[in-house]
Amino acid sequence: MDSVLATKFLLLGLIHLVFIHGNRCCFEEEKAALLEFKDFVKSDGYDADQLLPSWVNDPEHKSCCQWERVGCDSTTGHVIKLSLSNTRQFDVPSDSSYDPLYSSYEPKNSWQLNLSLFQPFKELRRLNLSFNVISRIQNKGTLVM
């Protein structure tokens, strides 16, 4: 009887620790998706290692929840927030009348963003892509915008 009671208290204590400290690890599928996004940034010749230096696939940087620009739910460990603003530097014409909202000018380094990059993030609540030039949005090859 005492061992059953001790086991219950031990289990209750373990559950309590998980809730207090939270799950600080992200899931492998989400980590792989973040590294795929970093490769996407690199594919256009940008220095993704400078922009996202903590996004590395090694045992020392095991949890992507600790990476910059990534926010995770403290209980589930799922990625819930990505702050990917200003991850692309773009050239703006020297013409002082340039207005990015009404101009037909498309910078040579604008993104053709594929939304399928974000599908692994099942609990993503906030995605900040501000200050990036996105010319087209696709979802698995289908043009969305």
Phi, psi and omega in degrees: 000318180295324180291327177293316179296318178296320178296319178298316179294322178296315179296317178298320177296320178295315177299318179299317178298319180298317181288325179290311184270342177073171177265110185262014180250140175267168181276149182304320180298320179288321177298316179297322179293322177295317178294328175293321177296319178298319176297323177299317178296318179295329187298338178262013176088013180271152181277080181295334178293330176281321180288323185228063188294333181276352181277083181229152182257079175213162184300332180293329181246052188301312186266119178288349176293341179267355181285149176295151178071009180237134175236136182239154173291130185289343179265311185272333183084000178284147175292126179240348184214132174231122178253089185252030180290147175055041176269356177235129172269134182228153180274132177249137179301150181286350178298122184291348180270005182296127175230113186298337181283331186241003183270147174270358178295127177243110180303147183295341181250032177283157181275145164245087191278132178258115183298339180297343175298335185259000181298326180295345182271085187293334183247017181299125181250330181227129177229112181256111177245020183296156180060035170235147177265109181249113184270328180216146175239127179238159172227104183053044176090348179269126181290124180261318184211000000 
